[in-house]
């Protein structure tokens, strides 16, 4: 029994999933103590009984308890670990998605909304910082492009507004200031800002006592020694200098009366005609003439612009240059008067614009001759009356409110206000389109406001005429553009337009996948003999009739029928297969044959016939346009070689077409 017990113990310990063994006799009595495993396990056990027999005789039973699922505990632990790992992965995935959405969706959208809000609020200076590459980024790019366009438009409008403000400021300064040189220096400073230049010279052309021209500098404190081969020493005018030599840039402006441009790279003082400010050489130069009516009275020289000068500056500054010329003229008249009151009166009365002064109660105190001409009242009739007499009744309230605002010292700090374009009321009741600007003037402790009134009736008419002339010019330009594209004899597209259109159609077919492009080359058979037989005038008529038949054979707007040269024609058929092109070409050949234009010198028929070569291709980047034209020309050569008066398809196109038909 001891040996059996030891054997059963070894067997029990050798099996991890066995838990107990017991040996019973045939009556069911336990022969010795049950052997149990020390392993603890909460798993439900299964008991199995096995009979112990020998030679067919039953001696007892062996009872064993064991775990039917060995390793299930490990599996349960592994399942728990796997559950925990899945939770961690799901959590990390959720956090990653949140971070992705926040970085690539929410933040770009927040930035985009903020950028759109800035544009809506009128902030066009801030650049977009949306850099996404999806639809959000595309929308951001669109908003950025819109911001740039609006900003560019505003910059242009602000530039012209600055010019207008400069004009009004200088006009008001000139009226109120006694120091002419200070006015011109201030004007020069503003011109430098407007043109982004570093140096300028405003000069007045005058004659000395000997009737010799000299140039008087108006915008420099120091004497400017103008370069000249024959300087003039005029002691009476220390600020004056001699006229520049004709070969200098400044001299060319004076002698030609036209703008002169030189963008360097370096322009010496000798070439300029005056010294560039603070340096030996200038980087660039722009000289502009100053006209009063048809008389050249001065020049404006600009140097050292940031970037290059452009003649468009002359157009932009046109109104300012006219004002500058008027200031020079007014300065001459102003200088000729010695009495301050008489001088001011003369400037006011001789001004082209109406000048109206009112006191702080809105009563008119001064009314010059130009204002009399504009409104029909004499100065005696209008002085002491309310400025409301010059305002149309239907807009009386709104106009008075605007005038009160302009005349209010709290609202009007002394700088020229924005120009107002409105209607004034003439004495006879008619409306007069005018432009208004106001200036504040203090005299003897009293405040008065002077308004500059400009009659813009003629300008309005000119604008209307200019718009009409521009429309006519545009129409003429379109007609000229059309004529440049049309062959004058046949009425078809000419070679110039054909080359341009063919390149565009070739590139478009390359962009579109598997899009066929057909090129036809046509030649009138034995046309030289036709000219020799019937004459060139009849030949021209023949070309015209054939061209008309060709044009009528192709009715799509995208088809191009052009005269290729002499009696040769080219037809471009976008998105047209070889089979369809053959059918259309044959119809065109028959149409021309049916014209029945007699040709007794032809070796093909008794009438005019044509030969046609066709090449159809689906262009890719590996195809060359020049080669395609050559293939169409080779097909035309085959048509001629095979007897003329026929349509010939390029060899490769024929093979492709045959394969396609066989596949069908």
C-alpha positions in Angstrom: 0.0 0.0 0.0 2.9 2.4 0.7 4.3 1.8 -2.7 0.9 2.4 -4.3 0.5 5.6 -2.3 3.9 6.9 -3.4 3.0 6.1 -7.1 -0.3 7.8 -6.8 1.3 10.9 -5.2 3.8 11.1 -8.1 1.1 10.8 -10.6 -1.0 13.5 -8.9 2.0 15.9 -8.7 2.9 15.3 -12.4 -0.4 16.6 -13.6 -1.1 20.3 -12.9 -4.8 20.0 -13.4 -5.3 16.8 -11.1 -6.4 17.6 -7.6 -7.1 14.3 -5.7 -6.8 10.5 -6.1 -8.5 7.7 -4.0 -8.3 3.9 -4.2 -11.5 2.0 -3.1 -12.1 -1.8 -2.8 -15.0 -3.3 -4.7 -17.3 -2.7 -1.8 -16.5 1.0 -2.0 -14.4 1.2 1.1 -11.3 3.4 1.0 -8.2 1.3 1.2 -5.9 4.2 2.4 -6.0 7.9 2.9 -7.1 10.0 -0.1 -4.2 11.8 -1.8 -4.9 15.5 -2.5 -3.0 18.2 -4.3 -1.8 21.2 -2.2 -2.7 23.6 -5.1 -5.6 25.8 -4.2 -8.1 26.4 -7.0 -11.6 27.8 -6.9 -12.5 26.1 -10.1 -15.3 23.5 -9.9 -13.8 20.0 -10.2 -15.0 16.9 -12.1 -14.8 13.4 -10.5 -14.1 10.3 -12.6 -14.2 6.7 -11.3 -12.2 3.9 -13.1 -12.5 0.2 -12.4 -9.3 -1.8 -11.4 -9.5 -5.3 -12.9 -7.2 -8.1 -13.5 -8.0 -11.3 -15.5 -11.6 -10.3 -15.7 -11.9 -9.9 -11.9 -12.8 -6.6 -10.2 -10.6 -5.7 -7.4 -11.6 -2.1 -6.7 -12.1 1.4 -8.1 -9.8 4.4 -8.6 -11.5 7.8 -8.1 -9.8 11.0 -9.5 -10.9 14.7 -9.2 -9.5 17.1 -11.8 -10.0 20.5 -13.5 -11.5 19.8 -17.0 -10.3 23.2 -18.2 -6.6 23.4 -17.5 -5.1 27.0 -17.9 -8.5 28.7 -17.7 -7.3 30.9 -15.0 -4.5 32.2 -17.1 -7.0 32.7 -19.9 -9.2 34.7 -17.6 -6.2 36.8 -16.5 -5.2 37.3 -20.1 -8.7 38.4 -21.0 -8.7 40.9 -18.2 -5.3 42.2 -19.4 -6.6 42.4 -23.0 -9.7 44.3 -21.8 -7.5 46.8 -20.1 -5.3 47.2 -23.1 -8.3 47.8 -25.4 -9.5 50.5 -23.1 -6.1 52.2 -23.2 -6.0 52.0 -27.0 -9.6 53.4 -27.3 -8.7 56.2 -24.9 -5.5 57.1 -26.8 -7.4 56.9 -30.2 -10.1 59.3 -28.8 -7.5 61.7 -27.5 -5.6 61.6 -30.9 -8.9 62.3 -32.8 -9.6 65.2 -30.4 -6.1 66.6 -30.9 -6.4 66.2 -34.7 -9.8 67.8 -34.9 -8.6 70.7 -32.6 -5.4 71.3 -34.6 -6.6 70.7 -38.2 -10.4 71.6 -38.0 -11.3 73.7 -35.0 -8.3 76.0 -34.8 -8.2 76.7 -38.6 -11.9 77.4 -38.6 -11.6 79.7 -35.6 -8.8 81.6 -37.4 -10.8 81.7 -40.6 -13.8 83.1 -38.8 -11.6 85.6 -37.1 -10.1 86.6 -40.4 -13.5 86.9 -42.1 -14.7 89.0 -39.1 -11.7 91.4 -39.6 -12.6 91.8 -43.3 -16.2 92.4 -42.3 -15.1 95.1 -39.8 -13.0 96.8 -42.5 -9.6 95.6 -41.4 -7.8 94.8 -44.7 -4.3 95.1 -43.4 -4.0 91.9 -41.4 -2.7 89.0 -43.4 -4.5 85.6 -43.1 -2.7 83.0 -41.0 -4.8 80.0 -42.1 -2.4 77.4 -43.6 -4.6 74.3 -43.9 -4.3 72.3 -47.1 -8.0 71.2 -47.3 -11.2 73.1 -48.1 -10.7 75.3 -45.1 -7.3 76.3 -46.4 -8.8 77.0 -49.9 -11.4 79.2 -48.3 -8.7 81.0 -46.3 -6.8 81.6 -49.6 -9.9 83.0 -51.2 -10.5 85.3 -48.3 -6.9 86.4 -48.4 -7.1 87.1 -52.2 -10.3 89.1 -51.6 -8.5 91.0 -48.8 -5.6 91.8 -51.1 -7.9 93.1 -53.8 -9.9 95.3 -51.4 -6.6 96.5 -49.8 -5.2 97.3 -53.2 -8.4 99.2 -54.1 -8.4 101.1 -50.9 -4.7 101.9 -51.3 -5.4 103.4 -54.8 -8.4 105.3 -53.4 -6.4 106.5 -50.5 -3.6 107.6 -52.8 -6.0 109.8 -54.9 -7.6 111.0 -51.6 -4.1 112.1 -50.4 -3.6 114.0 -53.7 -6.9 115.8 -53.2 -6.1 116.5 -49.6 -2.7 117.9 -50.6 -4.4 120.2 -53.2 -6.9 121.5 -50.7 -4.3 121.9 -48.0 -1.9 123.8 -50.2 -4.7 126.0 -51.6 -5.8 127.0 -48.1 -2.1 127.5 -47.0 -1.4 129.7 -50.0 -4.4 131.9 -49.2 -3.6 132.2 -45.5 0.2 132.1 -45.5 2.6 135.0 -46.2 5.6 132.7 -46.7 5.5 131.4 -50.3 8.6 129.4 -49.9 7.3 127.6 -46.9 4.1 126.7 -48.9 6.2 125.2 -51.7 8.5 123.4 -49.3 5.4 121.9 -47.7 4.1 121.0 -51.1 7.4 119.4 -52.1 7.4 117.4 -48.9 3.9 116.0 -49.6 4.8 115.3 -53.2 7.9 113.3 -52.0 5.5 111.3 -49.8 3.0 110.7 -52.6 5.6 109.6 -55.1 7.9 107.8 -52.6 10.9 109.8 -53.8 13.8 111.2 -51.8 14.5 114.4 -53.7 12.6 116.9 -55.7 12.9 120.3 -57.3 10.0 122.7 -58.1 11.2 125.4 -60.5 9.5 128.3 -62.2 10.6 129.4 -65.6 11.1 133.2 -65.8 12.9 135.8 -67.8 15.4 138.3 -66.5 15.7 141.9 -67.5 17.6 140.9 -70.6 14.7 138.6 -71.7 16.9 135.6 -71.0 15.2 132.5 -69.5 16.3 131.3 -66.1 14.9 128.7 -63.7 13.9 129.9 -60.3 13.8 127.3 -57.6 10.7 127.5 -55.4 11.1 124.6 -53.0 14.7 124.8 -51.7 16.1 126.9 -48.9 19.6 127.0 -50.3 20.6 128.3 -53.7 20.5 125.4 -56.3 23.3 125.7 -58.8 21.8 124.4 -61.9 24.4 122.9 -64.3 24.7 125.0 -67.4 27.3 125.9 -70.0 26.4 129.6 -69.8 25.4 130.4 -66.2 23.6 133.7 -65.6 24.6 135.9 -62.7 21.5 137.7 -61.6 22.2 139.6 -58.4 18.7 140.7 -58.0 17.4 137.1 -57.8 19.8 135.3 -55.5 17.5 132.2 -55.5 17.5 132.1 -59.2 19.7 130.0 -61.4 20.3 129.8 -65.1 18.3 127.5 -67.4 19.8 124.0 -67.7 21.6 123.0 -70.8 19.3 121.5 -73.5 21.1 118.2 -73.3 20.4 117.6 -69.6 17.3 115.8 -68.4 15.8 118.9 -66.8 16.5 120.8 -70.0 14.7 118.2 -72.1 11.6 118.7 -69.9 11.7 122.4 -70.6 12.4 122.2 -74.3 10.1 119.3 -75.1 7.3 120.3 -72.7 6.8 116.5 -72.1 7.6 114.2 -69.2 11.2 112.8 -69.2 12.0 109.5 -67.5 15.4 107.9 -66.7 15.6 104.9 -64.4 19.3 104.8 -64.2 21.0 102.7 -62.9 23.0 105.9 -62.1 22.3 109.4 -63.3 25.0 112.0 -62.7 24.4 115.6 -61.7 25.7 116.7 -65.1 23.1 114.6 -66.8 20.3 115.6 -64.4 20.8 119.3 -64.8 20.7 119.9 -61.1 22.4 118.3 -58.0 20.7 115.3 -56.5 20.0 115.9 -52.8 22.9 114.9 -50.6 24.7 112.7 -53.1 26.8 112.8 -56.2 24.6 110.6 -58.4 20.8 109.9 -58.5 19.3 106.4 -58.9 16.5 107.6 -61.2 14.8 110.7 -62.4 11.3 111.8 -63.5 10.8 115.4 -64.9 7.2 116.7 -65.2 6.2 119.9 -67.0 3.9 122.5 -65.3 1.4 124.1 -67.6 -1.0 127.1 -67.1 -3.3 126.7 -70.0 -1.0 126.2 -73.0 2.0 128.0 -71.4 4.8 126.1 -69.8 5.6 127.9 -66.6 7.6 125.5 -64.5 9.0 122.0 -64.0 8.9 119.4 -61.2 11.9 117.2 -61.0 11.8 114.0 -58.9 14.8 111.8 -58.0 15.6 108.6 -56.1 12.3 106.8 -55.9 11.9 103.5 -54.1 11.9 101.3 -57.2 11.6 102.7 -60.7 9.6 105.7 -61.9 6.6 105.2 -64.2 5.0 107.6 -66.6 1.7 106.7 -65.0 2.8 109.0 -62.2 2.2 111.9 -64.6 -1.4 110.9 -65.0 -1.9 110.3 -61.3 -0.5 113.8 -60.4 -2.2 115.6 -63.3 -4.6 117.5 -61.0 -1.9 118.2 -58.5 0.4 119.5 -61.3 -2.4 121.8 -62.5 -2.8 123.1 -59.0 0.9 123.6 -58.7 0.9 125.6 -61.9 -2.0 127.7 -60.7 -0.1 128.3 -57.5 2.9 129.6 -59.5 0.6 131.8 -61.5 -1.2 133.0 -58.3 2.2 133.5 -56.6 3.3 135.7 -59.4 0.2 137.8 -59.1 0.5 137.8 -55.3 4.1 138.9 -55.4 3.2 141.8 -57.7 0.9 143.3 -55.0 2.4 145.2 -52.1 -0.8 145.8 -50.1 -1.8 142.6 -48.1 -5.5 143.3 -48.4 -5.4 144.2 -52.1 -3.1 141.2 -52.7 -5.6 138.8 -51.0 -8.5 140.4 -52.8 -6.8 139.9 -56.2 -6.0 136.2 -55.5 -9.5 135.6 -54.4 -11.1 137.5 -57.3 -8.8 136.0 -59.9 -9.3 132.5 -58.8 -10.9 130.1 -61.1 -12.9 128.6 -58.2 -15.5 130.5 -56.3 -14.4 131.5 -52.9 -17.1 132.2 -50.2 -16.4 133.2 -46.7 -18.9 132.9 -43.9 -18.8 133.8 -40.2 -19.5 131.5 -37.3 -23.2 132.2 -37.7 -23.3 130.9 -41.3 -23.7 134.4 -42.8 -21.8 135.2 -46.0 -19.0 137.8 -45.5 -17.1 137.5 -48.8 -18.1 136.4 -52.3 -15.6 136.6 -55.1 -16.2 137.1 -58.8 -16.0 133.4 -59.6 -18.7 132.7 -57.0 -20.8 135.5 -58.7 -20.4 133.7 -62.0 -21.3 130.3 -60.5 -24.4 131.3 -58.4 -25.6 134.4 -60.3 -25.6 136.7 -57.3 -23.5 139.8 -57.0 -21.3 140.2 -53.9 -23.5 143.1 -52.7 -26.7 141.0 -53.1 -25.4 138.0 -51.1 -23.2 139.5 -48.4 -24.9 139.2 -45.0 -27.3 136.6 -46.2 -27.4 133.0 -45.0 -25.4 130.4 -46.9 -28.7 128.5 -47.2 -29.6 130.6 -50.2 -27.1 128.7 -52.2 -28.6 125.3 -51.2 -31.5 123.6 -53.2 -34.8 123.6 -51.2 -35.4 119.8 -51.5 -32.1 119.1 -49.8 -32.1 122.2 -47.6 -32.1 120.4 -44.3 -29.4 117.8 -45.1 -27.2 120.5 -46.7 -27.5 122.8 -43.8 -26.6 120.0 -41.4 -23.5 119.2 -43.4 -22.5 122.9 -43.5 -23.1 123.3 -39.8 -20.9 120.3 -39.2 -18.1 121.7 -41.4 -18.4 125.0 -39.7 -18.4 123.6 -36.2 -15.0 124.4 -34.6 -15.2 121.2 -32.4 -15.7 119.0 -35.5 -13.3 121.0 -37.7 -9.8 121.1 -36.2 -8.4 123.4 -38.9 -7.4 120.9 -41.6 -9.1 120.8 -44.9 -12.1 118.5 -44.9 -13.0 115.8 -47.4 -14.2 117.4 -50.6 -18.0 117.4 -51.1 -19.6 117.0 -54.5 -23.1 118.3 -54.5 -25.6 120.6 -56.2 -25.7 124.4 -55.6 -28.7 126.6 -56.3 -28.3 129.3 -58.9 -30.2 132.6 -58.5 -32.4 131.6 -61.5 -33.4 128.4 -59.7 -31.3 126.0 -61.7 -29.1 123.4 -60.1 -25.3 123.8 -60.5 -23.1 120.8 -59.9 -20.2 122.0 -57.6 -17.3 120.7 -55.6 -16.8 122.2 -52.1 -14.0 122.3 -49.6 -13.6 124.5 -46.5 -10.7 126.2 -44.6 -10.6 127.8 -41.2 -9.0 131.3 -41.0 -8.4 133.4 -37.9 -8.2 137.2 -38.5 -8.0 139.8 -35.8 -9.2 137.3 -33.2 -12.3 136.5 -35.3 -12.9 133.1 -36.9 -14.2 132.8 -40.4 -14.6 129.9 -42.7 -13.7 130.1 -46.4 -15.1 127.6 -48.8 -13.7 126.9 -52.2 -16.5 126.2 -54.7 -15.6 124.7 -58.1 -18.2 124.6 -60.9 -17.9 121.1 -62.3 -20.6 121.4 -64.9 -18.0 121.2 -67.7 -16.2 118.4 -66.0 -19.4 116.4 -65.7 -20.0 117.0 -69.4 -16.5 116.0 -70.2 -16.9 112.9 -68.0 -20.0 112.0 -70.0 -18.3 112.7 -73.3 -15.2 110.8 -72.1 -17.3 107.8 -71.2 -19.0 107.9 -74.6 -15.7 108.3 -76.3 -14.3 105.4 -74.3 -17.2 103.2 -75.3 -16.6 104.2 -78.9 -12.9 103.6 -78.5 -13.6 100.2 -77.0 -15.8 99.3 -79.9 -13.2 100.4 -82.4 -10.6 98.4 -80.5 -12.7 95.3 -80.6 -13.3 95.9 -84.3 -9.6 96.4 -84.9 -8.8 93.2 -82.8 -11.3 91.3 -85.0 -9.7 92.7 -88.2 -6.3 91.6 -86.9 -7.6 88.0 -86.7 -9.5 87.9 -90.0 -7.9 87.2 -93.4 -9.2 90.2 -95.5 -9.7 88.2 -98.7 -11.5 85.0 -97.5 -13.0 86.2 -94.3 -11.6 83.2 -92.5 -9.2 83.3 -89.5 -5.8 84.4 -90.6 -2.4 82.7 -89.9 -1.7 84.8 -86.8 -5.0 83.9 -85.1 -4.6 80.2 -86.3 -1.2 79.8 -84.6 -2.5 81.2 -81.4 -5.7 79.2 -81.3 -3.9 76.0 -82.3 -1.5 76.3 -79.4 -4.4 76.9 -77.0 -6.4 73.9 -78.3 -3.3 71.7 -78.2 -2.6 72.6 -74.5 -6.3 72.1 -73.6 -6.3 68.6 -75.2 -3.2 67.7 -73.3 -4.8 68.7 -70.0 -7.9 66.6 -70.8 -7.3 62.9 -70.7 -8.0 61.0 -73.9 -9.5 64.0 -75.8 -8.9 63.7 -79.6 -7.8 66.7 -81.6 -8.0 66.7 -85.4 -5.9 68.8 -87.8 -6.9 69.1 -91.4 -4.7 70.5 -94.1 -6.5 71.4 -97.4 -5.1 72.4 -100.7 -6.9 73.6 -103.9 -5.8 71.2 -106.7 -3.7 72.9 -109.5 -4.6 76.4 -108.2 -1.4 77.9 -109.8 -2.7 76.7 -113.2 -6.1 78.2 -112.4 -4.4 81.6 -111.8 -2.3 81.3 -115.0 -5.5 80.4 -117.0 -8.1 82.8 -115.5 -6.0 85.5 -113.9 -5.4 86.5 -110.3 -8.7 88.4 -109.9 -10.6 85.2 -110.8 -8.3 83.4 -108.5 -9.2 85.6 -105.6 -12.9 85.1 -106.3 -12.3 81.3 -106.4 -10.5 81.4 -103.0 -13.4 83.4 -101.5 -16.0 80.9 -102.7 -14.0 77.9 -101.5 -13.4 79.5 -98.1 -17.1 80.2 -97.8 -17.9 76.6 -98.5 -15.4 75.4 -96.0 -16.8 77.7 -93.3 -20.3 76.5 -94.0 -19.1 72.8 -93.6 -18.2 73.3 -89.9 -20.9 74.9 -87.8 -19.5 74.3 -84.2 -18.3 77.4 -82.5 -15.2 75.6 -81.3 -14.2 74.6 -84.9 -11.5 76.8 -86.5 -11.3 77.3 -90.3 -8.3 79.4 -91.3 -6.3 80.4 -94.3 -2.9 78.7 -93.8 -1.2 80.4 -96.7 -1.9 80.9 -100.5 -4.4 78.3 -101.6 -3.8 76.2 -98.4 -6.3 76.0 -95.5 -6.2 74.5 -92.1 -9.1 73.3 -90.0 -8.9 72.6 -86.3 -11.6 70.2 -84.9 -11.3 69.9 -81.1 -12.7 66.7 -79.5 -13.3 65.1 -82.9 -12.5 61.5 -83.7 -10.7 60.4 -86.9 -13.9 58.7 -88.2 -16.0 61.8 -87.7 -13.4 64.0 -89.2 -13.3 61.8 -92.3 -17.0 62.1 -92.7 -17.0 65.9 -92.4 -14.0 66.2 -94.7 -15.7 64.2 -97.3 -18.9 66.3 -97.1 -16.7 69.4 -97.4 -14.9 68.0 -100.4 -18.2 67.2 -102.1 -19.6 70.7 -101.2 -16.7 72.3 -103.0 -17.0 69.9 -105.9 -20.6 70.9 -106.2 -19.7 74.6 -106.5 -18.9 73.7 -110.1 -16.2 76.4 -110.5 -14.8 75.7 -113.9 -11.1 74.7 -114.1 -10.2 73.6 -117.6 -6.4 73.4 -116.7 -7.0 70.9 -113.9 -5.7 67.3 -114.5 -8.3 65.9 -112.0 -11.7 67.2 -113.1 -13.2 70.0 -115.2 -13.9 72.0 -112.1 -12.2 73.1 -108.8 -11.4 70.3 -106.4 -9.5 70.0 -103.2 -7.2 67.5 -101.5 -7.4 67.0 -97.7 -5.0 65.5 -95.3 -6.1 64.5 -91.8 -4.2 63.7 -88.6 -6.1 62.9 -85.3 -4.2 62.6 -82.0 -4.9 62.5 -78.3 -2.1 64.9 -77.3 0.1 64.1 -74.2 3.2 65.8 -72.9 5.2 63.5 -75.2 3.6 64.8 -78.3 4.8 67.8 -80.2 2.5 70.2 -82.0 5.1 70.7 -84.8 5.2 67.0 -85.4 1.3 66.8 -85.5 1.2 69.5 -88.3 3.9 67.6 -90.2 1.8 64.4 -90.0 -1.3 66.3 -91.4 0.9 67.7 -94.2 2.2 64.2 -95.0 -1.4 63.0 -95.2 -2.2 65.8 -97.6 0.9 64.8 -99.7 -0.5 61.2 -99.8 -3.9 62.6 -101.1 -2.1 64.5 -103.9 0.1 61.5 -104.7 -2.9 59.2 -105.0 -4.7 61.4 -107.6 -6.0 64.5 -105.7 -9.7 65.4 -105.1 -9.8 63.0 -102.1 -9.4 62.8 -98.3 -6.4 61.0 -96.9 -5.9 59.9 -93.3 -2.5 59.7 -91.6 -1.1 56.2 -91.7 -1.0 55.8 -87.9 -4.5 57.2 -87.6 -5.7 54.7 -90.2 -4.2 51.8 -88.2 -5.8 53.1 -85.0 -9.1 53.5 -86.7 -8.9 49.9 -88.2 -8.1 48.4 -84.9 -11.0 50.3 -83.3 -13.4 49.0 -85.9 -12.1 45.5 -85.6 -12.6 45.6 -81.8 -16.2 46.8 -82.3 
